[in-house]
Amino acid sequence: MSDPRGQIKLGMFLRPAGHHLAGWRHPRSQADAGVNFKHFVEIARTAERGLFDMLFSADSATANAVFKDDALRRMSYVAWIEPFTLLAGLAAVTTHVGLACTASTTYEEPFSLARKFASLDHVSGGRAAWNLVTSGNHTAAQNFSRGEHPAKGARYHRAREFARVVQGLWDSWDDDAFIRDRESGIFFDPKKMHALAHKGEHFSVMGPLNVARSPQGRPVLVQAGASEEGKELAAETAEVVFAASQTLADARAFHADVKGRMAKHGREPDDLKIMPGFFITVARTRAEAKEKHDYLQSLLHPEVGLALLEQRTGLDLAGHDVDGPFPELPPGEAVSSRATLIRDMAVKDNLTIRQTWERIAGGRGHFEFHGSAADVADVMEEWFTKGGADGFNIMPPVMPGGLDDFVELVVPELQRRGLYRTRYEGTTLREHLGLKRPASLHAK
């Protein structure tokens, strides 16, 4: 039976060789995935065959230099094709799947970012989305001539103004501004061009943007922060949130919290889709799925697992007994929402340090599950129908193999239950997600 709220939305979280840290070592992955464009084309086409709403490419402005050398040399996610360039290429070999990628409000400028994403929306026929991040990795500052990484509060303060400027620039032109009348020689109507003339605390941007208003009106705005600042920014600006929750109860609380903040910003709950990350290992039977999961875990080197845990929590675990209890987090603003989530998980399940890094090696704090297609669909259906999610950001353990498994096994099961589309009914990402095409700020 289909849910009265509609159908499950699906994002495919793109990680070159897969989401498990040892994924690149698996025989069903592509070891050189980060620089193999043909591999990305295969993944994008598989996601489109699976009728995904979008594929999403995360990014970082640093080569993960926070990892210690012994662990860093074992990491596959240190060098990869820059995601905006990648998505522009994938736009030419796909026709429906949405194309989302990360760009930082801390280390980008609003005009250039607005121009790039508006252009991608044109190139793709209305499938572009910007994942707004403030950059959580302090080593990024060293790549942009900055002495130090700004504090979280300062980053989010800048991000709010940044988002307003970008959205304003995307409305630089009315939809019918360009006449292009050869006979009269009139190319555009000046009354339908709008200079932004923004002067704020962080930015002074005149405009207008030198890209016409895009097919979606504005590219879809995605956000992923779970801190108080992140949730408030999402309620104010985001149209999709990629969330991280370990339990249905946590997911429901987050869902209600963020959507409950929207009214004060003049927004309706349906203007935002919340899509928790799901790290899924699926097979034809539970036993086979567990065997797949266990084999992947066996490829994880302890140095990598420990380094991941330190990176995600900000803790220095040198000298700790890795088979002992997980330590307390330091108090203060520097502790991220993801670190708190991991600590709470370790305490709740009485995990050792080693067990904790094994638990997050794939999902990095997102929900992890292995089972048959029916098992996976049961969990997704429960989260969806009980108010924990509007959809999911699927995180295959290895690529392309793990994505192939999901499309072959889980998608038909969701379709059988009436929870998922059987064909694309629109062409733009907004149409896939059930989001309104926004009116221009200058519409009368």
DAZIDA-V695102 format. One record per helix or strand of 3 or more residues. SS is the DSSP state (2 for helix, 1 for strand). FROM is the first residue (numbers start at 1). TO is the last residue. If there is no record, write none. Layout:
SS_FROM_TO, SS_FROM_TO
//
This chain:
1_9_14, 2_23_25, 2_33_35, 2_37_49, 1_54_57, 2_69_72, 2_83_91, 1_98_104, 2_110_124, 1_128_133, 2_138_143, 2_152_170, 1_178_181, 1_186_188, 2_190_192, 1_220_223, 2_228_237, 1_240_243, 2_248_260, 2_263_265, 2_269_271, 1_273_283, 2_286_298, 2_302_313, 2_337_348, 2_353_360, 1_367_372, 2_373_385, 1_391_396, 2_401_416, 2_429_433
//
